[in-house]
Amino acid sequence: MATFNYTVDTQPMADEMRSVSHHVNATTGAVVAMQAAVISAVNSV
């Protein structure tokens, strides 16, 4: 019976996921800030 051993480097994928995560967090922060600004503007009318 044949035996196969493979080594897969997942570090590039992990690095990309970390980058995506940072971008999602930044977008979330922007949305929260915009929401606060809209609420503030509505309340000041």
Secondary structure as the mmCIF struct_conf table of DSSP 4:
data_model
#
loop_
_struct_conf.conf_type_id
_struct_conf.id
_struct_conf.beg_label_comp_id
_struct_conf.beg_label_asym_id
_struct_conf.beg_label_seq_id
_struct_conf.end_label_comp_id
_struct_conf.end_label_asym_id
_struct_conf.end_label_seq_id
HELX_RH_AL_P HELX_RH_AL_P1 GLN A 11 ASN A 43
TURN_TY1_P TURN_TY1_P1 SER A 44 SER A 44
#
